[in-house]
Amino acid sequence: MFKRTLFFLLSVVPVLALAQFPVAKLDQAYQSLVADEQAKYAITSLCILDAQTGKIIYAKNENIGLATASTLKTITSATAFGVLGKDFKYQTTLAYSGKITADGTLQGDLIIIGGGDPTLGSWRYEQSKEKVVLNTWVTAIKEAGIKKIEGAIIGDDSLFGTQSMPEGWIWQDMGNYYGAGGSSLTWRENQFDIHLKPGSSTGAEVGIQETVPAMPYLKVVNELKTGAAGSGDNAYAFLPPYSNLAYLRGTWGMGIGKAGISLALPDPAYDAAYRLQDTLARLNIASNQATTARRLNLDGKNVPSLTQKLSTISSPDLSEIVYWFNKKSVNLYGEQLLKTIAWKSGKTPSTRNGAAAVINYWSAKGLDKNALNILDGSGLSPGTRVTTLAMANILFQVQKEDWFAAYQNSFPENNGMKLKSGSINDVSAYAGYYTDKNGNKYIAVININNYSGSGISKKLFKVLDALK
C-alpha cells in the first residue's frame, strides 16, 4: 500500500509542478514589469485564461477598466460576427431620378446610395478598388443610354447621419488617416495622401510636392518645419469633418524614408460624387455639380425620389473585412461596424447606439456590463474603458462559434503569438491566443496605461514569454 501511494505521489508531483510552473514564471515576470521605472506611475493589468476551460491561470488588476487602444477591435469584430454573420456584405447602389430622353439626356440626378460599406474604393480588395468601382458605374450609366446629365451627382450619405466622429476622439487624431470619420458613403477608406519634401536644414520649411489624388476643392495651409535627421514623422493634419481647410503642423525629419502623410477625407460622400463627376466629364458626359444628401439638407432640399436603379456593388464579406480590420488595425472599419451593429439591432445607426448594442450583446452572454465602458468601435478614444478579464472572457467564449477560425485568422503575429496590439498615447496593450510547444492553449490580455518613455512593448512581451 505504501509503495502504491509513493508511486502515485511521485507521478503526480511533477505534473502539479509543471502546471504551476507558468504561474510562478508569470508572477515573477509581472512583478518585474510593475517594478520597472517605466511603470512607476502606471496601472498595469494582466489576465491569462486556460483557453480550454476558461479558468483564470493568473490575473492582476483584471477588474480595473483601462483604455484599450486597438485591442478593443477584438470585441467589435467578435460582436460584428455574432450580430451580422461572417457572410454579411454591404451594398452600394447607383440610381437616377427623373427620366432619360430619347437623345440620352438624364433630366434628373445620379444618386450614389451609401449602405455603410467601409471598403468602397479601397485598394485592399480587387472588387472594391477605385477604378473597378468607377468603371462599374460608368458602364451602367452608358448601358442606360445616358449621354448628358442635367442634374447633379449626389452622394447619399443619409443612412448613418451627419456625426462622423465618435464623441470621445481627440483633436490631434482628427484629420489624419487613422482618425478618418465614418459615413454611410465612404470612399477610398476616407483618406488621401500629401507628398512632402523636407528642407535642407533643421527648422526650414517643408515643401508640399503633390496631393494624391489631386484635391482641388481643399485648401492646405502648410506650417510644417524640417526636423533633425532621424527625427522622422511628427507631422499632423488638423482637418475637421466637412471642412475645406487643412492645417499641417509639426515636423518632418530630414532623410525620412517615406513620401509623405495620409490625411482623412473631410467629406467622403462628396469626394465619391466628385470622382464620378470628374470621370464622366473626361468621357464627355457632362453633369451639373457634385453634392451630398447632407449638403442638400443644409439648403432645405431632399434627395429626389428614385426612378431606376442602375447598379448595386456588394462589398467583400465580413470575414474579409474583419481580416484587414484586425491585421492592419483600420480604425474606420471599427466605426462603420459599430454603426452597422446598431442598425442591424433595430436602432438608429450611431456610435452611441452601436456601443450600447455591443455591451448588451455580451451582457446577455453573462458578462458584467459595467466591465465594458465603450465609446467607439476602434479603441482610438482614450475614454473607452474595458477590463482585461472581460476582454479575456469574450476571447474565450467566441472559440465555440462557427466563425472563430476566420476571427482568429485576423489576429496579427506578435511575439510569436496571435495577438492584437493596441497603442495610443501612454497606452500599450495586447490581446489574443497562444498555444505552447506542449499544446497547452492560453488566452492572454495585458494592458498598461500611463507608462513613461518608449519601447514598453518589449517589456510586455517578457511577461507573456512566461507562457512559453
Salt bridges, closest charged atoms under 4 A:
ASP36 OD1 - LYS459 NZ 3.10
ASP87 OD2 - LYS86 NZ 3.83
GLU126 OE2 - LYS129 NZ 2.94
GLU130 OE2 - ARG188 NH1 3.46
GLU167 OE1 - ARG352 NH2 2.88
GLU189 OE2 - ARG124 NE 2.79
GLU210 OE2 - HIS195 ND1 3.10
GLU223 OE1 - ARG249 NE 3.17
ASP233 OD2 - LYS258 NZ 2.79
ASP267 OD2 - ARG294 NH2 3.08
ASP267 OD2 - ARG295 NE 3.25
ASP271 OD2 - ARG188 NH2 3.44
ASP271 OD1 - ARG275 NH2 3.08
ASP278 OD2 - ARG282 NE 2.92
ASP465 OD1 - LYS468 NZ 3.20
